C-alpha cells in the first residue's frame, strides 16, 4: 500500500502498489546526500521570505567574467555596489561557464554578508546562457557548476 504524507497525517493513495523488496541507488546518490548535508549543515535554517512586507524594492545587477578578469555591479536604489578583479590561475583556467556563475555567486555572497540585499528582489543580467540556466533552475548537470548553485539557497 502506498501512502502520501501530508500535514494532516497520512493520506491513502493506492492499495494496488506494493513497495519493492530491493531498491538500488542511482549513481549520483552519494553526491545528492553530500549536497543535502551541505544545505542542512547550519544550526539555523535559511529563512526564505514567502510574504513580503514591503514592495517596490528591486536591485538590478550585471556581471561578466572573461579571460583572467571578472566584474559585477548591483544597483540598489541609488547605491552602486561593485566588485572586480583578476582570477587566481586555478580559477581562470576553468571554463567560462564556471567563471561566469562563480562571479555571480561570489558577488551575491559578498553583498549578503554585508546585509545589502535584505528585503530586495533581485534581477540579474548575464551574457552566459549556461550560468543563467544554472541560476534560474537551481541546478546543473555539471558537478562544478552544481557546487556553485548549492551555495545560493544558503544566502
N, CA, C and O atoms as a GROMACS GRO file, in nm:
protein
  620
    1UNK      N    1   0.084  -0.118   0.000
    1UNK     CA    2   0.000   0.000   0.000
    1UNK      C    3   0.089   0.125   0.000
    1UNK      O    4   0.189   0.128   0.072
    2UNK      N    5   0.055   0.225  -0.077
    2UNK     CA    6   0.133   0.348  -0.090
    2UNK      C    7   0.060   0.460  -0.015
    2UNK      O    8  -0.061   0.477  -0.028
    3UNK      N    9   0.137   0.535   0.064
    3UNK     CA   10   0.081   0.648   0.138
    3UNK      C   11   0.154   0.776   0.099
    3UNK      O   12   0.273   0.774   0.070
    4UNK      N   13   0.083   0.884   0.098
    4UNK     CA   14   0.140   1.015   0.074
    4UNK      C   15   0.131   1.093   0.204
    4UNK      O   16   0.023   1.110   0.259
    5UNK      N   17   0.246   1.141   0.252
    5UNK     CA   18   0.247   1.215   0.378
    5UNK      C   19   0.196   1.357   0.356
    5UNK      O   20   0.225   1.419   0.254
    6UNK      N   21   0.121   1.406   0.452
    6UNK     CA   22   0.074   1.544   0.447
    6UNK      C   23   0.075   1.601   0.588
    6UNK      O   24   0.096   1.528   0.685
    7UNK      N   25   0.051   1.730   0.599
    7UNK     CA   26   0.049   1.795   0.730
    7UNK      C   27  -0.060   1.737   0.820
    7UNK      O   28  -0.043   1.727   0.942
    8UNK      N   29  -0.170   1.700   0.759
    8UNK     CA   30  -0.284   1.649   0.835
    8UNK      C   31  -0.267   1.503   0.876
    8UNK      O   32  -0.345   1.451   0.956
    9UNK      N   33  -0.167   1.438   0.823
    9UNK     CA   34  -0.146   1.296   0.853
    9UNK      C   35  -0.125   1.220   0.724
    9UNK      O   36  -0.101   1.280   0.619
   10UNK      N   37  -0.133   1.090   0.730
   10UNK     CA   38  -0.112   1.010   0.610
   10UNK      C   39  -0.242   1.002   0.530
   10UNK      O   40  -0.350   0.985   0.584
   11UNK      N   41  -0.227   1.014   0.400
   11UNK     CA   42  -0.340   1.005   0.310
   11UNK      C   43  -0.321   0.881   0.224
   11UNK      O   44  -0.218   0.867   0.157
   12UNK      N   45  -0.416   0.792   0.226
   12UNK     CA   46  -0.407   0.669   0.148
   12UNK      C   47  -0.420   0.701   0.000
   12UNK      O   48  -0.513   0.771  -0.041
   13UNK      N   49  -0.326   0.651  -0.080
   13UNK     CA   50  -0.329   0.678  -0.223
   13UNK      C   51  -0.373   0.556  -0.301
   13UNK      O   52  -0.463   0.567  -0.385
   14UNK      N   53  -0.313   0.440  -0.277
   14UNK     CA   54  -0.347   0.322  -0.355
   14UNK      C   55  -0.315   0.195  -0.279
   14UNK      O   56  -0.212   0.186  -0.211
   15UNK      N   57  -0.402   0.097  -0.290
   15UNK     CA   58  -0.378  -0.033  -0.228
   15UNK      C   59  -0.309  -0.126  -0.327
   15UNK      O   60  -0.255  -0.229  -0.287
   16UNK      N   61  -0.311  -0.092  -0.455
   16UNK     CA   62  -0.256  -0.179  -0.559
   16UNK      C   63  -0.104  -0.175  -0.566
   16UNK      O   64  -0.042  -0.270  -0.613
   17UNK      N   65  -0.043  -0.068  -0.521
   17UNK     CA   66   0.102  -0.054  -0.534
   17UNK      C   67   0.170  -0.115  -0.412
   17UNK      O   68   0.138  -0.082  -0.298
   18UNK      N   69   0.264  -0.203  -0.439
   18UNK     CA   70   0.341  -0.267  -0.334
   18UNK      C   71   0.486  -0.224  -0.348
   18UNK      O   72   0.541  -0.226  -0.458
   19UNK      N   73   0.547  -0.186  -0.238
   19UNK     CA   74   0.686  -0.142  -0.242
   19UNK      C   75   0.777  -0.259  -0.279
   19UNK      O   76   0.754  -0.371  -0.234
   20UNK      N   77   0.880  -0.234  -0.361
   20UNK     CA   78   0.972  -0.341  -0.398
   20UNK      C   79   1.056  -0.384  -0.277
   20UNK      O   80   1.079  -0.306  -0.185
   21UNK      N   81   1.101  -0.509  -0.279
   21UNK     CA   82   1.185  -0.559  -0.170
   21UNK      C   83   1.323  -0.494  -0.173
   21UNK      O   84   1.378  -0.460  -0.069
   22UNK      N   85   1.379  -0.478  -0.293
   22UNK     CA   86   1.511  -0.417  -0.307
   22UNK      C   87   1.500  -0.289  -0.388
   22UNK      O   88   1.429  -0.283  -0.488
   23UNK      N   89   1.572  -0.189  -0.344
   23UNK     CA   90   1.578  -0.063  -0.416
   23UNK      C   91   1.726  -0.033  -0.438
   23UNK      O   92   1.804  -0.030  -0.342
   24UNK      N   93   1.763  -0.010  -0.561
   24UNK     CA   94   1.903   0.014  -0.593
   24UNK      C   95   1.928   0.164  -0.606
   24UNK      O   96   1.850   0.234  -0.670
   25UNK      N   97   2.035   0.213  -0.545
   25UNK     CA   98   2.063   0.357  -0.551
   25UNK      C   99   2.106   0.400  -0.691
   25UNK      O  100   2.166   0.322  -0.765
   26UNK      N  101   2.077   0.522  -0.725
   26UNK     CA  102   2.124   0.579  -0.851
   26UNK      C  103   2.270   0.617  -0.835
   26UNK      O  104   2.320   0.629  -0.723
   27UNK      N  105   2.338   0.636  -0.945
   27UNK     CA  106   2.482   0.665  -0.944
   27UNK      C  107   2.513   0.790  -0.863
   27UNK      O  108   2.615   0.796  -0.794
   28UNK      N  109   2.427   0.890  -0.871
   28UNK     CA  110   2.456   1.018  -0.805
   28UNK      C  111   2.410   1.023  -0.660
   28UNK      O  112   2.411   1.132  -0.601
   29UNK      N  113   2.370   0.913  -0.600
   29UNK     CA  114   2.318   0.913  -0.463
   29UNK      C  115   2.417   0.977  -0.366
   29UNK      O  116   2.377   1.058  -0.283
   30UNK      N  117   2.544   0.940  -0.376
   30UNK     CA  118   2.644   0.995  -0.284
   30UNK      C  119   2.651   1.147  -0.294
   30UNK      O  120   2.652   1.216  -0.193
   31UNK      N  121   2.657   1.199  -0.417
   31UNK     CA  122   2.666   1.345  -0.433
   31UNK      C  123   2.537   1.414  -0.389
   31UNK      O  124   2.541   1.526  -0.338
   32UNK      N  125   2.422   1.349  -0.409
   32UNK     CA  126   2.295   1.406  -0.361
   32UNK      C  127   2.293   1.414  -0.209
   32UNK      O  128   2.248   1.514  -0.152
   33UNK      N  129   2.343   1.310  -0.143
   33UNK     CA  130   2.349   1.312   0.004
   33UNK      C  131   2.448   1.416   0.054
   33UNK      O  132   2.424   1.481   0.156
   34UNK      N  133   2.560   1.434  -0.017
   34UNK     CA  134   2.657   1.537   0.020
   34UNK      C  135   2.594   1.676   0.004
   34UNK      O  136   2.616   1.764   0.087
   35UNK      N  137   2.518   1.696  -0.103
   35UNK     CA  138   2.452   1.824  -0.126
   35UNK      C  139   2.350   1.852  -0.015
   35UNK      O  140   2.342   1.963   0.036
   36UNK      N  141   2.274   1.751   0.021
   36UNK     CA  142   2.177   1.765   0.129
   36UNK      C  143   2.246   1.798   0.261
   36UNK      O  144   2.199   1.883   0.337
   37UNK      N  145   2.356   1.730   0.288
   37UNK     CA  146   2.433   1.756   0.410
   37UNK      C  147   2.483   1.901   0.412
   37UNK      O  148   2.479   1.966   0.516
   38UNK      N  149   2.531   1.951   0.297
   38UNK     CA  150   2.578   2.088   0.287
   38UNK      C  151   2.465   2.187   0.314
   38UNK      O  152   2.484   2.284   0.387
   39UNK      N  153   2.349   2.163   0.254
   39UNK     CA  154   2.236   2.254   0.271
   39UNK      C  155   2.182   2.255   0.414
   39UNK      O  156   2.125   2.354   0.458
   40UNK      N  157   2.200   2.145   0.486
   40UNK     CA  158   2.144   2.133   0.621
   40UNK      C  159   2.249   2.147   0.731
   40UNK      O  160   2.219   2.119   0.847
   41UNK      N  161   2.371   2.189   0.698
   41UNK     CA  162   2.478   2.191   0.797
   41UNK      C  163   2.467   2.305   0.900
   41UNK      O  164   2.522   2.294   1.009
   42UNK      N  165   2.397   2.411   0.868
   42UNK     CA  166   2.385   2.524   0.962
   42UNK      C  167   2.293   2.488   1.078
   42UNK      O  168   2.201   2.408   1.063
   43UNK      N  169   2.320   2.549   1.194
   43UNK     CA  170   2.235   2.526   1.310
   43UNK      C  171   2.094   2.580   1.289
   43UNK      O  172   1.996   2.521   1.334
   44UNK      N  173   2.085   2.692   1.220
   44UNK     CA  174   1.956   2.755   1.191
   44UNK      C  175   1.929   2.744   1.041
   44UNK      O  176   2.020   2.769   0.962
   45UNK      N  177   1.809   2.709   1.002
   45UNK     CA  178   1.779   2.701   0.858
   45UNK      C  179   1.776   2.841   0.796
   45UNK      O  180   1.747   2.940   0.862
   46UNK      N  181   1.806   2.846   0.667
   46UNK     CA  182   1.799   2.972   0.594
   46UNK      C  183   1.654   3.015   0.587
   46UNK      O  184   1.566   2.937   0.549
   47UNK      N  185   1.628   3.139   0.623
   47UNK     CA  186   1.491   3.191   0.617
   47UNK      C  187   1.464   3.243   0.477
   47UNK      O  188   1.542   3.320   0.421
   48UNK      N  189   1.353   3.201   0.422
   48UNK     CA  190   1.312   3.246   0.290
   48UNK      C  191   1.180   3.319   0.305
   48UNK      O  192   1.083   3.264   0.357
   49UNK      N  193   1.176   3.443   0.259
   49UNK     CA  194   1.057   3.525   0.271
   49UNK      C  195   0.949   3.474   0.176
   49UNK      O  196   0.970   3.466   0.055
   50UNK      N  197   0.836   3.440   0.232
   50UNK     CA  198   0.724   3.394   0.150
   50UNK      C  199   0.625   3.507   0.124
   50UNK      O  200   0.568   3.518   0.015
   51UNK      N  201   0.606   3.589   0.224
   51UNK     CA  202   0.514   3.702   0.211
   51UNK      C  203   0.591   3.830   0.242
   51UNK      O  204   0.635   3.851   0.355
   52UNK      N  205   0.606   3.912   0.142
   52UNK     CA  206   0.683   4.034   0.161
   52UNK      C  207   0.600   4.137   0.238
   52UNK      O  208   0.477   4.142   0.225
   53UNK      N  209   0.668   4.218   0.316
   53UNK     CA  210   0.601   4.321   0.394
   53UNK      C  211   0.604   4.456   0.324
   53UNK      O  212   0.525   4.545   0.354
   54UNK      N  213   0.696   4.469   0.230
   54UNK     CA  214   0.703   4.593   0.153
   54UNK      C  215   0.729   4.559   0.008
   54UNK      O  216   0.784   4.453  -0.022
   55UNK      N  217   0.690   4.648  -0.080
   55UNK     CA  218   0.709   4.624  -0.222
   55UNK      C  219   0.784   4.740  -0.285
   55UNK      O  220   0.801   4.845  -0.223
   56UNK      N  221   0.828   4.718  -0.408
   56UNK     CA  222   0.892   4.827  -0.480
   56UNK      C  223   1.042   4.832  -0.466
   56UNK      O  224   1.105   4.922  -0.523
   57UNK      N  225   1.102   4.739  -0.394
   57UNK     CA  226   1.247   4.741  -0.377
   57UNK      C  227   1.309   4.637  -0.469
   57UNK      O  228   1.297   4.517  -0.446
   58UNK      N  229   1.373   4.684  -0.570
   58UNK     CA  230   1.432   4.594  -0.668
   58UNK      C  231   1.579   4.631  -0.686
   58UNK      O  232   1.614   4.748  -0.693
   59UNK      N  233   1.663   4.530  -0.694
   59UNK     CA  234   1.804   4.552  -0.722
   59UNK      C  235   1.835   4.492  -0.858
   59UNK      O  236   1.792   4.380  -0.888
   60UNK      N  237   1.908   4.564  -0.937
   60UNK     CA  238   1.948   4.516  -1.069
   60UNK      C  239   2.099   4.492  -1.068
   60UNK      O  240   2.176   4.574  -1.018
   61UNK      N  241   2.139   4.379  -1.123
   61UNK     CA  242   2.282   4.350  -1.124
   61UNK      C  243   2.327   4.293  -1.256
   61UNK      O  244   2.253   4.222  -1.324
   62UNK      N  245   2.451   4.325  -1.292
   62UNK     CA  246   2.513   4.266  -1.409
   62UNK      C  247   2.650   4.215  -1.369
   62UNK      O  248   2.710   4.264  -1.274
   63UNK      N  249   2.697   4.118  -1.442
   63UNK     CA  250   2.829   4.066  -1.415
   63UNK      C  251   2.887   4.004  -1.540
   63UNK      O  252   2.814   3.962  -1.630
   64UNK      N  253   3.018   3.998  -1.543
   64UNK     CA  254   3.084   3.935  -1.656
   64UNK      C  255   3.219   3.882  -1.608
   64UNK      O  256   3.285   3.942  -1.523
   65UNK      N  257   3.257   3.772  -1.663
   65UNK     CA  258   3.388   3.713  -1.634
   65UNK      C  259   3.444   3.662  -1.765
   65UNK      O  260   3.388   3.572  -1.827
   66UNK      N  261   3.554   3.719  -1.807
   66UNK     CA  262   3.616   3.674  -1.931
   66UNK      C  263   3.767   3.673  -1.913
   66UNK      O  264   3.825   3.764  -1.855
   67UNK      N  265   3.828   3.568  -1.965
   67UNK     CA  266   3.972   3.557  -1.952
   67UNK      C  267   4.014   3.552  -1.806
   67UNK      O  268   3.963   3.471  -1.728
   68UNK      N  269   4.106   3.638  -1.770
   68UNK     CA  270   4.159   3.639  -1.634
   68UNK      C  271   4.081   3.730  -1.539
   68UNK      O  272   4.107   3.729  -1.419
   69UNK      N  273   3.986   3.808  -1.592
   69UNK     CA  274   3.919   3.907  -1.507
   69UNK      C  275   3.773   3.881  -1.484
   69UNK      O  276   3.711   3.799  -1.551
   70UNK      N  277   3.718   3.953  -1.386
   70UNK     CA  278   3.575   3.944  -1.356
   70UNK      C  279   3.530   4.079  -1.303
   70UNK      O  280   3.610   4.161  -1.260
   71UNK      N  281   3.401   4.100  -1.308
   71UNK     CA  282   3.344   4.221  -1.253
   71UNK      C  283   3.194   4.207  -1.241
   71UNK      O  284   3.131   4.133  -1.318
   72UNK      N  285   3.137   4.276  -1.147
   72UNK     CA  286   2.991   4.275  -1.129
   72UNK      C  287   2.950   4.401  -1.056
   72UNK      O  288   3.023   4.453  -0.972
   73UNK      N  289   2.833   4.449  -1.090
   73UNK     CA  290   2.777   4.559  -1.011
   73UNK      C  291   2.629   4.537  -0.992
   73UNK      O  292   2.560   4.481  -1.078
   74UNK      N  293   2.582   4.581  -0.878
   74UNK     CA  294   2.440   4.572  -0.846
   74UNK      C  295   2.396   4.708  -0.795
   74UNK      O  296   2.453   4.764  -0.701
   75UNK      N  297   2.293   4.760  -0.859
   75UNK     CA  298   2.238   4.890  -0.819
   75UNK      C  299   2.122   4.865  -0.724
   75UNK      O  300   2.024   4.798  -0.758
   76UNK      N  301   2.134   4.920  -0.605
   76UNK     CA  302   2.030   4.911  -0.503
   76UNK      C  303   1.990   5.054  -0.470
   76UNK      O  304   2.066   5.129  -0.408
   77UNK      N  305   1.869   5.091  -0.512
   77UNK     CA  306   1.826   5.232  -0.506
   77UNK      C  307   1.929   5.315  -0.582
   77UNK      O  308   1.955   5.288  -0.700
   78UNK      N  309   1.987   5.414  -0.519
   78UNK     CA  310   2.087   5.496  -0.587
   78UNK      C  311   2.229   5.455  -0.549
   78UNK      O  312   2.324   5.526  -0.582
   79UNK      N  313   2.243   5.345  -0.483
   79UNK     CA  314   2.373   5.298  -0.436
   79UNK      C  315   2.426   5.189  -0.531
   79UNK      O  316   2.358   5.089  -0.554
   80UNK      N  317   2.543   5.209  -0.585
   80UNK     CA  318   2.604   5.112  -0.675
   80UNK      C  319   2.708   5.030  -0.599
   80UNK      O  320   2.808   5.083  -0.551
   81UNK      N  321   2.682   4.901  -0.588
   81UNK     CA  322   2.776   4.808  -0.525
   81UNK      C  323   2.850   4.736  -0.637
   81UNK      O  324   2.788   4.682  -0.728
   82UNK      N  325   2.982   4.736  -0.632
   82UNK     CA  326   3.055   4.668  -0.738
   82UNK      C  327   3.177   4.596  -0.684
   82UNK      O  328   3.230   4.628  -0.578
   83UNK      N  329   3.219   4.499  -0.761
   83UNK     CA  330   3.343   4.426  -0.731
   83UNK      C  331   3.405   4.386  -0.863
   83UNK      O  332   3.336   4.357  -0.960
   84UNK      N  333   3.535   4.386  -0.866
   84UNK     CA  334   3.607   4.348  -0.986
   84UNK      C  335   3.745   4.298  -0.947
   84UNK      O  336   3.792   4.324  -0.836
   85UNK      N  337   3.809   4.229  -1.037
   85UNK     CA  338   3.943   4.181  -1.008
   85UNK      C  339   3.990   4.081  -1.111
   85UNK      O  340   3.932   4.066  -1.219
   86UNK      N  341   4.097   4.014  -1.075
   86UNK     CA  342   4.153   3.910  -1.161
   86UNK      C  343   4.145   3.777  -1.089
   86UNK      O  344   4.167   3.768  -0.968
   87UNK      N  345   4.112   3.672  -1.166
   87UNK     CA  346   4.103   3.539  -1.109
   87UNK      C  347   4.241   3.486  -1.076
   87UNK      O  348   4.339   3.520  -1.142
   88UNK      N  349   4.249   3.404  -0.973
   88UNK     CA  350   4.370   3.327  -0.948
   88UNK      C  351   4.384   3.229  -1.065
   88UNK      O  352   4.284   3.195  -1.129
   89UNK      N  353   4.503   3.185  -1.092
   89UNK     CA  354   4.528   3.096  -1.206
   89UNK      C  355   4.438   2.973  -1.204
   89UNK      O  356   4.387   2.932  -1.308
   90UNK      N  357   4.417   2.915  -1.085
   90UNK     CA  358   4.335   2.794  -1.074
   90UNK      C  359   4.192   2.819  -1.122
   90UNK      O  360   4.128   2.729  -1.175
   91UNK      N  361   4.142   2.940  -1.103
   91UNK     CA  362   4.005   2.973  -1.146
   91UNK      C  363   4.004   3.014  -1.293
   91UNK      O  364   3.916   2.972  -1.368
   92UNK      N  365   4.100   3.095  -1.335
   92UNK     CA  366   4.098   3.144  -1.472
   92UNK      C  367   4.114   3.031  -1.573
   92UNK      O  368   4.075   3.045  -1.689
   93UNK      N  369   4.170   2.918  -1.531
   93UNK     CA  370   4.187   2.804  -1.620
   93UNK      C  371   4.060   2.718  -1.630
   93UNK      O  372   4.055   2.625  -1.711
   94UNK      N  373   3.959   2.748  -1.548
   94UNK     CA  374   3.833   2.673  -1.556
   94UNK      C  375   3.751   2.724  -1.673
   94UNK      O  376   3.790   2.820  -1.739
   95UNK      N  377   3.637   2.662  -1.697
   95UNK     CA  378   3.553   2.700  -1.812
   95UNK      C  379   3.492   2.839  -1.793
   95UNK      O  380   3.479   2.888  -1.680
   96UNK      N  381   3.456   2.901  -1.904
   96UNK     CA  382   3.393   3.032  -1.896
   96UNK      C  383   3.257   3.022  -1.826
   96UNK      O  384   3.215   3.116  -1.758
   97UNK      N  385   3.189   2.908  -1.841
   97UNK     CA  386   3.062   2.888  -1.771
   97UNK      C  387   3.084   2.891  -1.620
   97UNK      O  388   3.008   2.954  -1.547
   98UNK      N  389   3.188   2.824  -1.574
   98UNK     CA  390   3.220   2.824  -1.431
   98UNK      C  391   3.253   2.965  -1.384
   98UNK      O  392   3.203   3.011  -1.282
   99UNK      N  393   3.338   3.035  -1.460
   99UNK     CA  394   3.379   3.170  -1.419
   99UNK      C  395   3.260   3.266  -1.412
   99UNK      O  396   3.251   3.347  -1.320
  100UNK      N  397   3.169   3.256  -1.508
  100UNK     CA  398   3.051   3.344  -1.508
  100UNK      C  399   2.965   3.319  -1.385
  100UNK      O  400   2.927   3.413  -1.315
  101UNK      N  401   2.934   3.193  -1.358
  101UNK     CA  402   2.848   3.161  -1.245
  101UNK      C  403   2.919   3.189  -1.113
  101UNK      O  404   2.857   3.238  -1.018
  102UNK      N  405   3.047   3.159  -1.106
  102UNK     CA  406   3.124   3.186  -0.984
  102UNK      C  407   3.124   3.336  -0.953
  102UNK      O  408   3.111   3.376  -0.838
  103UNK      N  409   3.137   3.418  -1.056
  103UNK     CA  410   3.133   3.563  -1.039
  103UNK      C  411   2.999   3.607  -0.979
  103UNK      O  412   2.996   3.689  -0.888
  104UNK      N  413   2.888   3.552  -1.030
  104UNK     CA  414   2.757   3.587  -0.977
  104UNK      C  415   2.740   3.541  -0.832
  104UNK      O  416   2.694   3.617  -0.747
  105UNK      N  417   2.778   3.417  -0.805
  105UNK     CA  418   2.762   3.362  -0.670
  105UNK      C  419   2.850   3.436  -0.571
  105UNK      O  420   2.803   3.473  -0.463
  106UNK      N  421   2.975   3.460  -0.606
  106UNK     CA  422   3.066   3.533  -0.517
  106UNK      C  423   3.013   3.673  -0.488
  106UNK      O  424   3.021   3.721  -0.374
  107UNK      N  425   2.960   3.740  -0.591
  107UNK     CA  426   2.906   3.875  -0.573
  107UNK      C  427   2.786   3.873  -0.479
  107UNK      O  428   2.776   3.957  -0.390
  108UNK      N  429   2.695   3.778  -0.498
  108UNK     CA  430   2.578   3.768  -0.411
  108UNK      C  431   2.618   3.736  -0.268
  108UNK      O  432   2.563   3.794  -0.174
  109UNK      N  433   2.712   3.646  -0.250
  109UNK     CA  434   2.759   3.612  -0.114
  109UNK      C  435   2.820   3.734  -0.046
  109UNK      O  436   2.795   3.759   0.072
  110UNK      N  437   2.899   3.810  -0.121
  110UNK     CA  438   2.962   3.930  -0.065
  110UNK      C  439   2.857   4.032  -0.021
  110UNK      O  440   2.866   4.089   0.088
  111UNK      N  441   2.757   4.055  -0.106
  111UNK     CA  442   2.653   4.151  -0.072
  111UNK      C  443   2.564   4.103   0.042
  111UNK      O  444   2.521   4.183   0.125
  112UNK      N  445   2.539   3.974   0.048
  112UNK     CA  446   2.458   3.919   0.158
  112UNK      C  447   2.532   3.932   0.292
  112UNK      O  448   2.473   3.966   0.394
  113UNK      N  449   2.662   3.904   0.290
  113UNK     CA  450   2.742   3.917   0.412
  113UNK      C  451   2.738   4.060   0.465
  113UNK      O  452   2.740   4.083   0.586
  114UNK      N  453   2.732   4.157   0.374
  114UNK     CA  454   2.726   4.298   0.411
  114UNK      C  455   2.584   4.344   0.444
  114UNK      O  456   2.564   4.458   0.487
  115UNK      N  457   2.485   4.255   0.425
  115UNK     CA  458   2.345   4.289   0.454
  115UNK      C  459   2.282   4.381   0.351
  115UNK      O  460   2.180   4.444   0.379
  116UNK      N  461   2.340   4.390   0.234
  116UNK     CA  462   2.291   4.484   0.132
  116UNK      C  463   2.167   4.437   0.057
  116UNK      O  464   2.095   4.519   0.000
  117UNK      N  465   2.140   4.307   0.055
  117UNK     CA  466   2.028   4.255  -0.024
  117UNK      C  467   1.905   4.222   0.058
  117UNK      O  468   1.806   4.174   0.003
  118UNK      N  469   1.910   4.248   0.186
  118UNK     CA  470   1.797   4.212   0.273
  118UNK      C  471   1.671   4.288   0.232
  118UNK      O  472   1.670   4.411   0.226
  119UNK      N  473   1.566   4.212   0.203
  119UNK     CA  474   1.437   4.273   0.168
  119UNK      C  475   1.424   4.312   0.022
  119UNK      O  476   1.326   4.376  -0.016
  120UNK      N  477   1.520   4.276  -0.061
  120UNK     CA  478   1.516   4.314  -0.201
  120UNK      C  479   1.485   4.195  -0.290
  120UNK      O  480   1.525   4.082  -0.261
  121UNK      N  481   1.414   4.222  -0.398
  121UNK     CA  482   1.401   4.124  -0.504
  121UNK      C  483   1.513   4.154  -0.601
  121UNK      O  484   1.538   4.270  -0.633
  122UNK      N  485   1.580   4.052  -0.647
  122UNK     CA  486   1.700   4.072  -0.727
  122UNK      C  487   1.678   4.027  -0.871
  122UNK      O  488   1.629   3.917  -0.895
  123UNK      N  489   1.716   4.112  -0.965
  123UNK     CA  490   1.715   4.079  -1.107
  123UNK      C  491   1.860   4.079  -1.154
  123UNK      O  492   1.929   4.181  -1.145
  124UNK      N  493   1.905   3.966  -1.204
  124UNK     CA  494   2.042   3.955  -1.253
  124UNK      C  495   2.045   3.943  -1.404
  124UNK      O  496   1.963   3.872  -1.463
  125UNK      N  497   2.138   4.012  -1.466
  125UNK     CA  498   2.154   4.007  -1.610
  125UNK      C  499   2.287   3.938  -1.639
  125UNK      O  500   2.390   3.976  -1.584
  126UNK      N  501   2.285   3.838  -1.724
  126UNK     CA  502   2.406   3.765  -1.758
  126UNK      C  503   2.413   3.742  -1.908
  126UNK      O  504   2.310   3.735  -1.975
  127UNK      N  505   2.534   3.731  -1.959
  127UNK     CA  506   2.551   3.704  -2.102
  127UNK      C  507   2.595   3.560  -2.126
  127UNK      O  508   2.644   3.526  -2.234
  128UNK      N  509   2.577   3.476  -2.026
  128UNK     CA  510   2.616   3.336  -2.038
  128UNK      C  511   2.494   3.250  -2.010
  128UNK      O  512   2.445   3.245  -1.898
  129UNK      N  513   2.446   3.182  -2.113
  129UNK     CA  514   2.323   3.104  -2.103
  129UNK      C  515   2.335   2.990  -2.002
  129UNK      O  516   2.240   2.963  -1.928
  130UNK      N  517   2.449   2.924  -1.997
  130UNK     CA  518   2.468   2.812  -1.904
  130UNK      C  519   2.462   2.861  -1.760
  130UNK      O  520   2.396   2.800  -1.676
  131UNK      N  521   2.532   2.971  -1.730
  131UNK     CA  522   2.529   3.027  -1.595
  131UNK      C  523   2.389   3.076  -1.559
  131UNK      O  524   2.343   3.056  -1.446
  132UNK      N  525   2.322   3.139  -1.654
  132UNK     CA  526   2.186   3.188  -1.629
  132UNK      C  527   2.091   3.072  -1.600
  132UNK      O  528   2.011   3.080  -1.506
  133UNK      N  529   2.099   2.966  -1.678
  133UNK     CA  530   2.012   2.850  -1.656
  133UNK      C  531   2.041   2.783  -1.522
  133UNK      O  532   1.948   2.743  -1.452
  134UNK      N  533   2.167   2.772  -1.486
  134UNK     CA  534   2.201   2.712  -1.356
  134UNK      C  535   2.143   2.797  -1.243
  134UNK      O  536   2.090   2.743  -1.146
  135UNK      N  537   2.152   2.929  -1.256
  135UNK     CA  538   2.098   3.021  -1.156
  135UNK      C  539   1.945   3.009  -1.148
  135UNK      O  540   1.890   3.001  -1.038
  136UNK      N  541   1.878   3.007  -1.263
  136UNK     CA  542   1.732   3.004  -1.265
  136UNK      C  543   1.676   2.868  -1.223
  136UNK      O  544   1.573   2.862  -1.155
  137UNK      N  545   1.742   2.760  -1.262
  137UNK     CA  546   1.693   2.626  -1.232
  137UNK      C  547   1.740   2.574  -1.096
  137UNK      O  548   1.691   2.472  -1.049
  138UNK      N  549   1.834   2.645  -1.034
  138UNK     CA  550   1.895   2.597  -0.909
  138UNK      C  551   1.956   2.460  -0.927
  138UNK      O  552   1.955   2.379  -0.834
  139UNK      N  553   2.009   2.432  -1.045
  139UNK     CA  554   2.069   2.301  -1.069
  139UNK      C  555   2.157   2.308  -1.193
  139UNK      O  556   2.149   2.401  -1.272
  140UNK      N  557   2.243   2.206  -1.208
  140UNK     CA  558   2.325   2.191  -1.326
  140UNK      C  559   2.374   2.047  -1.332
  140UNK      O  560   2.400   1.985  -1.229
  141UNK      N  561   2.386   1.995  -1.453
  141UNK     CA  562   2.439   1.859  -1.468
  141UNK      C  563   2.591   1.857  -1.450
  141UNK      O  564   2.649   1.751  -1.427
  142UNK      N  565   2.654   1.973  -1.459
  142UNK     CA  566   2.798   1.983  -1.435
  142UNK      C  567   2.823   1.986  -1.284
  142UNK      O  568   2.765   2.067  -1.213
  143UNK      N  569   2.909   1.898  -1.236
  143UNK     CA  570   2.938   1.890  -1.092
  143UNK      C  571   2.993   2.022  -1.038
  143UNK      O  572   2.951   2.067  -0.931
  144UNK      N  573   3.086   2.084  -1.111
  144UNK     CA  574   3.146   2.209  -1.061
  144UNK      C  575   3.044   2.323  -1.058
  144UNK      O  576   3.045   2.405  -0.966
  145UNK      N  577   2.955   2.328  -1.157
  145UNK     CA  578   2.851   2.432  -1.156
  145UNK      C  579   2.748   2.402  -1.048
  145UNK      O  580   2.698   2.494  -0.982
  146UNK      N  581   2.715   2.275  -1.030
  146UNK     CA  582   2.618   2.238  -0.927
  146UNK      C  583   2.668   2.278  -0.788
  146UNK      O  584   2.589   2.322  -0.704
  147UNK      N  585   2.798   2.264  -0.762
  147UNK     CA  586   2.854   2.304  -0.633
  147UNK      C  587   2.839   2.454  -0.611
  147UNK      O  588   2.819   2.499  -0.498
  148UNK      N  589   2.848   2.533  -0.718
  148UNK     CA  590   2.822   2.677  -0.706
  148UNK      C  591   2.675   2.704  -0.679
  148UNK      O  592   2.640   2.786  -0.594
  149UNK      N  593   2.589   2.633  -0.751
  149UNK     CA  594   2.445   2.650  -0.736
  149UNK      C  595   2.402   2.620  -0.592
  149UNK      O  596   2.313   2.687  -0.538
  150UNK      N  597   2.464   2.521  -0.532
  150UNK     CA  598   2.429   2.482  -0.394
  150UNK      C  599   2.453   2.595  -0.294
  150UNK      O  600   2.386   2.601  -0.190
  151UNK      N  601   2.545   2.684  -0.324
  151UNK     CA  602   2.575   2.793  -0.231
  151UNK      C  603   2.465   2.899  -0.228
  151UNK      O  604   2.452   2.972  -0.129
  152UNK      N  605   2.385   2.908  -0.334
  152UNK     CA  606   2.285   3.015  -0.342
  152UNK      C  607   2.169   3.002  -0.244
  152UNK      O  608   2.129   3.102  -0.184
  153UNK      N  609   2.112   2.882  -0.224
  153UNK     CA  610   2.000   2.875  -0.129
  153UNK      C  611   2.039   2.916   0.013
  153UNK      O  612   1.952   2.953   0.092
  154UNK      N  613   2.166   2.909   0.046
  154UNK     CA  614   2.210   2.945   0.180
  154UNK      C  615   2.219   3.096   0.200
  154UNK      O  616   2.240   3.144   0.312
  155UNK      N  617   2.203   3.170   0.091
  155UNK     CA  618   2.209   3.315   0.101
  155UNK      C  619   2.083   3.368   0.166
  155UNK      O  620   2.068   3.489   0.185
   0.00000   0.00000   0.00000
